[in-house]
Amino acid sequence: MSLAAQEVVLLWRQDDGMWRWSWSQRDEDGNETTSLISNEAFESRSEALSSAREAYPGVEVLEVDGDAPPPPVKPRRVTTIGLLAAVAGFVVLRRRRRTA
């Protein structure tokens, strides 16, 4: 039996004393599909909490201990077109160096 997709906001105090929050969404299997970190750090817990609730009203906010890690960054995939463009650029630059 799988769970319904869910959203959550995490709230934490950084090592420097500032507060941050991040929003994440998980799929039915519990895998994180999207994660966004606040673009601002806040001096107080109440400021960070207010910001998170304004940005994501109705989403559960969980306070976590310690300096939470930033959201994961998905690696970019190298496409065939991108790879061909890079190789073509390299060839053109090399030919220009030879003729100069």
C-alpha positions as CSV (number, residue, x, y, z in Angstrom):
1,M,0.0,0.0,0.0
2,S,1.5,3.3,-1.0
3,L,1.1,6.7,0.7
4,A,-0.4,9.7,-0.9
5,A,2.1,12.4,-2.2
6,Q,2.9,14.8,0.5
7,E,4.5,18.2,1.2
8,V,6.4,19.3,4.2
9,V,8.3,22.4,5.3
10,L,11.4,21.9,7.5
11,L,12.5,24.7,9.8
12,W,16.0,24.8,11.5
13,R,18.6,27.0,13.2
14,Q,21.9,27.2,11.3
15,D,25.3,27.0,13.0
16,D,25.6,30.8,12.6
17,G,22.4,31.3,14.6
18,M,20.2,32.3,11.6
19,W,17.0,30.4,10.9
20,R,16.0,28.9,7.5
21,W,13.3,26.7,6.1
22,S,12.9,24.4,3.1
23,W,9.9,22.9,1.3
24,S,9.9,19.5,-0.1
25,Q,7.5,17.1,-1.9
26,R,7.6,13.4,-1.8
27,D,5.9,10.9,-4.1
28,E,3.6,8.1,-3.1
29,D,6.6,5.9,-2.3
30,G,8.2,8.4,0.0
31,N,10.9,9.5,-2.4
32,E,11.8,13.2,-2.5
33,T,10.8,14.6,-5.9
34,T,11.3,18.3,-5.3
35,S,13.0,20.4,-2.7
36,L,13.4,24.2,-2.4
37,I,15.3,26.1,0.2
38,S,14.4,29.6,1.4
39,N,16.3,32.3,-0.4
40,E,16.7,34.2,2.9
41,A,18.0,33.5,6.4
42,F,16.1,34.9,9.3
43,E,17.3,36.3,12.6
44,S,14.5,34.6,14.6
45,R,12.5,31.4,14.6
46,S,9.2,33.3,14.5
47,E,10.3,35.3,11.3
48,A,11.3,32.1,9.6
49,L,8.2,30.3,10.6
50,S,6.0,33.2,9.4
51,S,7.8,33.3,6.1
52,A,7.4,29.5,5.6
53,R,3.7,29.6,6.5
54,E,3.1,32.5,4.1
55,A,5.0,30.8,1.3
56,Y,3.3,27.4,1.8
57,P,0.0,27.9,3.7
58,G,-1.5,24.8,5.1
59,V,1.7,22.7,4.7
60,E,2.9,21.0,7.9
61,V,6.0,22.6,9.3
62,L,8.5,20.4,11.2
63,E,11.4,21.9,13.2
64,V,14.6,19.9,12.9
65,D,17.7,20.0,15.0
66,G,21.0,21.2,13.8
67,D,22.1,22.7,10.5
68,A,19.9,20.9,7.9
69,P,21.5,20.1,4.6
70,P,20.6,22.0,1.5
71,P,18.2,20.3,-0.9
72,P,19.7,17.8,-3.2
73,V,20.7,19.0,-6.6
74,K,19.8,16.6,-9.5
75,P,22.7,16.1,-11.8
76,R,22.3,17.4,-15.3
77,R,22.1,14.9,-18.1
78,V,24.4,15.3,-21.0
79,T,22.3,15.2,-24.1
80,T,23.5,14.0,-27.5
81,I,23.0,17.5,-29.0
82,G,24.9,19.1,-26.1
83,L,27.7,16.7,-26.5
84,L,27.9,17.2,-30.3
85,A,27.9,21.0,-29.8
86,A,30.8,20.8,-27.4
87,V,32.8,18.6,-29.7
88,A,32.0,20.8,-32.7
89,G,33.1,23.9,-30.7
90,F,36.4,22.2,-29.8
91,V,37.1,21.2,-33.4
92,V,36.5,24.8,-34.6
93,L,38.7,26.3,-31.9
94,R,41.5,23.8,-32.7
95,R,41.3,24.5,-36.4
96,R,41.5,28.3,-35.8
97,R,44.6,27.7,-33.6
98,R,46.3,25.8,-36.4
99,T,45.7,28.4,-39.1
100,A,46.8,31.3,-36.9
